Amino acid sequence: MRDSSSGRAMRRHVFFAAGYHPMTVADHFRVFGRELKRFGSVWSVDANVLDDAPQPTPTGALWRARAAGPGWETRATFEILAWDDLAAADMQRSPWSHLKGQINAVADMIASGTLARYFRASRRYGLFFLFTYLLLATLWIIAASLGTAAGLWLGPVIGGLGAGIAGVLIATACSFALMRWPGRRLHLKQSLDLAEFSVDFAHGRHPEVDARVAAFARRIAAVEAQARAGGDVDEIVVAGHSLGAMHMICALAQALDLDPAFGHTVPVRLLTLGSTTAKFALHPAGARLRAAAGRVAAAPAIGWLEIQSRDDIVSFYKVNPVTLGPAEIVDRKLKRGDYSHRPLVRHAAIRDMITPATYRRFSLDVMRLHCQCFLAGDKRAAHDFYAYVCGPLPFDALAADTGGLLSYVDESGRLKPRPAGTSAPAPSNR
């Protein structure tokens, strides 16, 4: 495989699976166009989406994009592996169904020892998990207090019984209002629903999600086989964010089982961003998920890059998604194609990707910061997701260099000259 400085356009197929969110294909298409435009502006390159609308696929949709700078061009097919319909259906169950599920989830987390494992693996994540329920309790206490105060005030006017009923109704109304704001701004319902979903998913109680992930595996394997036969793709990048990282790990494990030749001809690279893999793998019932991570990590044909950020408290920082022990953050330059660290864990500072004004704006919006690793940056930084989508360098080159695209592209968007005596070897497909 050649990079786009070799005289022809690089061709890349990128699969992407999002986390637990009802974001539709149309939403992703809109965000992609916005972020690709930002990427082009920040890196001084010509970047645009080539399709007017997403093209449906068996497992979601795809569209084509192009980026070019002086002397280089990259053409990418960006394919969403969609499961937003399943996430939306889970989120839209009745409040009573969620209440029962969330009580069972908390009881399970405590009884199984999973919550204690969260704290041992990542105290930051353990505190974030508890914060969700402390915030819920705080809102309920505020609502109950307002209802009680209203009942006491109305008592002399309408009598004790009427005041009691009015107090309950007011408390209930206040609880719903608080869940909408500030609860909605703080993504409280999404966090509660996700905690419940996580326990059920670890136990294998979401067969429809497992079936969708199996379909993802077949789709990835089919595209890889077609690229192998036709030679029309230089590399395949399989990217997953948050819970989507777990889905992509499982899908790749199944793709490896489907085809022994998978990834041996066309490079297949896994990019996990803001991963919450440990959330499921740390549960005693998550044996199949731990096995999938081990299967992918042990596959010599798959290069795996895990991006973690200290600023992202929703993910498991400094936790190895395979061993579930402490992760070694590799902060040195490696030989291109060196994936002896399995996975190769790099730290990406969110503060380096966005301006101070943007960071201040979203400093209390932990979910927005959690999403930054799959958005374009406001400024040039070592990590920019769109460098892996439309950048001029092979995935292996970006993964190997601590500077990412910064090490290769100058202020005008031109590829920097290589030191004398060096060449552009094809990345290893080990």
N, C-alpha and C positions, 0 to 999 in steps of 0.2 A: 504493500500500500504506500502511496506517495502523498506528501502534503501538497497544498495548492500552489506552493512556490515552484513546483516541478514543471509548470507550463500548461497544466489543464486544471479544470475545476475539480475540487474534491467533492465526492458524493457521499452523503451520510444519511442514514436512516435512524431517527431518534424515536424511541418509544417512551411515553411518559404516563405514569400513574400517580394521581393526586391522593391526598389523604382523605380522612373522613369528613366529607363536605359535599353538599348537594350542588356543586358547581357543574353546570352542563357543558356539553361540547361547545355550544355557542358562546358560553362565558369564556371558556379556555381560548377560543379563537379570537375573541375580542382582546383578552389580556395579552395573548401572544403578539398580536399586531402592535399593541401599545408598547410592550416591553422590547420588541425587536427594533422599533423606531428609536427607543431610548438607547439601546445598545449601539445602534449605528451612529447616533449623535455623540455619545460618550467616546467611542473608539475611532471616530472620524472615518467611518466606512459607509458604503452604500448598502443598505439593508432593507429588504421589502418582502412582503408576502406575495406569492405569485398567484394565489387562488382567491377568488371573490367569496367563496364559502367553503366550509369543510366538505370533504368527500367521504361519504359513509363507508365504513369497513365492517366486517363481521363482529368486531369487538369495540367499536367506537367510531372514530373518524380520523382523517389525516388531511394535511395541506402541505403545500410546498413553499419553500422560502429560499431566498438567495441573499448572499452577502459578498461584497467585493471591495477590495482596496487596490492600490497601485501594485500591479503585478500578480494579483491573486484573485481567486473566485472560489466560493463554496456554495454548493447547492444541497439543501437539506430537505428531507421529508420528515415532517413532525407528526407523529401519530399518537393520539390520545387513546389509552386503554381505559375505557370508561366504566365506572361502577357507581356513578352519582345517583342513578335511579334506586339502587339498593340502599345507599346511605340515606337518601331522602325518605324512602319508605320506612326505614328504621326510625328516623327522627320524627316522623309524622304520626307515630302511634299515639294513642290517647294518653293524657297526663297520668291517669291512674295506672296504665300499663308501665309507663316510665317510672312512676314512683315505686311500684312493686319491684321492677327490675333493678332500680338503683339501690334499694335496700338490700336486695339479694346480692348485688355486686359488691357492696361494701362488706357485708358479712363474709362473702367468699374471700375477698382480698385479705381480710384479717385472719380468718380461720385457716386458710391455706398457707399463710406465712408470706404471701406475695408482697404485701405492703412493707413488711420488714425487709424483704429482699430489695425492694426499691430503695429503701434508705441505705442499705449496705452498698448497693451498686452506685447510687447517685443520690446523695442527700438533697441536692438541689431539686431533682425530679420528685423525690418523696415529699418535699415541702410544697411543691407546686400541686401535687395530687391532693394533699390535705387542704391546701388553700381553697380549692374548688368547693369543698364541703363546708369549710369555715365561712366562706362567702355566702353560701346558701343559707347556713344557719343564721348569719348576721341579718340577711334580708328578711328571713322569717321572724326573727326577734323584733326587728323594726316594725314589720307589718302587725305583729301581735300587740306590740306596745301602742301603736296608733289605734288599733281596734279597741283595746282596753280603755284607752283615754276617751275615745268617742263614746263608749258605753257608759262610762262614769259620768260624762257630761250630759248624756241624754237621759240618764236614770231619773232624775227629778221631774223630767218633762213627760216621758212616756211610760214610766214604770220599769221595774226591774226586768221582767220578761222581755218586753219590747227592746229595752236597752241592750240586753244580752244578745238577742238576735241581730240587732243593728251592729253591735260590736263585732260579731262573727263575720257578718257580711262585709263590713268595712275592712276588717283584717284580711279577708280573702281577696277583696278588690285591690288592696294595697300590695299584697304579695304578687298578684299578677302584674300590677303596674311596675313594681320593682324588678321583676324578672325581665320586663321589656326594657326598662332603663333604671339603673345602670347595668342590669344583668345582660342585656343584649350587647351593649358596648364592650363588656368584659367577656363576651362569648360564654356565658355561664351555662346556658342550656346545651350548647355544643359540647362543652367539656364534660357535663354530667352524662349526656347521651353516649359520648365516646368511652367513658369509664365503664358504663354498662355493656356497651358493644365489645369492649376489650375482653372482659371476662367470658362473655358468650363465645367470642371468636376463639379464644384459647381452648375452650371446651369443645369446639367443633359444632356449636349450635347454630351456625350460619351456613348451612349446606349450599344455599344459593350463592353466597360469596365464594365458597370453595369451588363451585362449578364455574363461576366467572373467571377465577384465577386460572383454572385448567384451560379455559378457552383462550386466555391471554397466552398461555404457554404454547398452545397449538398455533396461534397467530404468529408469535415471535419465531417459532421453529419454521413455519412456512416461509416467512420473509427471508430468514437466514438461508434456507435451502434454495430459494429462488435467486438470491444474491450469489450464492455459491455456484449455481448453474449458469447464470447470466453474466456475472462479473460487472454488474451495473451499480454496485454499492461498495465503497471502500471500507467502511466500518459501520457497525451497528452499536448504538448506545442505548442501553436500557436504564432509564432513570426513574426513581421513585422517591416521592417526598412523604415524610411522616409515616402514616400507616401504609401509604402506597409503596414505601420501601420494602415492607414485609411482603406485600403482594408480589413485587418484582423478584424478590429473592425466591419465593415459592414458585413463581412462574418459570424462572430460569432453572431451578432444580428439576422441575418436570420436563422442561425442554431438553435438558441434558439426558434425561431418561428416555425421552421419545426418540432421540437420534444420537447414536454414539459419535457421529462426525460433527455434531453441532459445535460451531465456534472454531474448528480447526483450520478452516480455509479463510473465511471472512472474519476479521477480528470482532469479537463481541465483548463489550465492556459494560460493566454495571456501575452506575453512579447513584449512591444513596445519599439523600440530603435531608437534614433534620430528622434523622431516622428515629422511630420509636419502636424498633424491633425488639429491644429488651423488654418493653412493656408486656409483650406477649410471651417471649421466650423465658422470662423469669417466673412465669406461672407454672406450677407443677404439671398442669394439664397441657402445656405447650410443647410436648415432646416432638410432634411432627414439625413444628416451626423451628425448633432447634436443629432438627435433622436437616431441614432444607438449607439453613444457613451454613451448616457444616458441609453439605454436598456442594454448594456453590464455591465456598472457600477452598475446597480441596480440588476443584476442577482446574487443571493447568491451562485450559484454553480460555478461561474467563479471567479478565483483569478487573479487579473490584476496587473502586475508589469510594471512600466514605468521607463526606464533608461534615464536620462538626463545628459548632460555634459556642463559645463561652456565653455569648449574649442570648442564646436561645434556650430558655429554661423549660420549654415544652419537650425538648428532645433529651437524649441521654448523652451528655457531654463526658468525654473521657471514659466511655464504656465500650468495650469491644463487642460488637454485635454477634460474634460467633462464640467466643469463650465466655462472654458475659462478665469477665473480669476487667481490671483496669486496661485501658487502651493506650498503646504507645502512639503519641502524636508525632508523626514523622515531620521534622522541620528542616530537613536537608535535601539538597538536590540529589536525585537518583539517576541511574542510567535509564534511558528511554526503554519502556517495556518491562521495567523491574517491578514485579508484583510479588516479591518474596514475602512482603508483609501482606497477610491475607486476613482481612482487607488492609489496603493502604489507607491509613487514617490521616487526614490533613485538617488543620484548624483554619477556619475562615472567619475573620472578625467582621461581624455585621457593621460595626462602626466604620470600618474601612470601605464598605461598599456604598454607603449613603452619606449624605451631607449631615453636619450637626443639626441643622434645622429639621431635616426629615427624621432624624433619630429622636429629637425632642418631641416631635409631633406624635410619634408612635411609641414613646418610651413606656407607656402604661398598657399598650395594646400588644400583649405577648403573642397573640396569634399572628398579627401582622409581622412582627419581627421573626416569628417562626417561619413565615413564608418567604422571607427575603432571599433565602438561598436558592430559590428557583425563579427569582425575578432578576431583571437587569439592574445593574448598579447605577446610582446617580453619578458616580465617578469611577475612574479606572482603579481596579483593585486586582489582587492576585486571583480572587475567585469571582467569576461572572458566569452564571449558568449559560448565557447565550454564547459564550466562547466555546462551550462543548456542543452547542447546537449548530452555529453558523460560523464559528471561527475558522481561520485558515490552517491551523495546526492539527495533527492527529491527536486523538484523545490521549495517547500514551505520552506525547510530548508535554501536554499541559499537566498531566498527573505527575510527571517526573520532576517538574521544575517548581520550586517554591514560589516563584514569581508568576506562575501561570502565563496568561497572555501578555502581561506586562514585560516579560522577558523577550518577547518576540516581535512586538508591534510598536512602532514609534508613534510620535504625536500626529503624524499625517495619515496613519492607518497603513503605512508601508511596512513590510516585513524587514526587520533589522538584518543587516548583513551578518553572515556567519563568520566566526573567526577563521583566519587562514588555516587551511589544511583540514577543515572539517567538512563533512558532507551531510546529506539528509537521509540517513538510513531508514528503511522501513521499520516500523515498530515491531518488536518481538510479539509473536502470537503464542506465547508459551502458556 
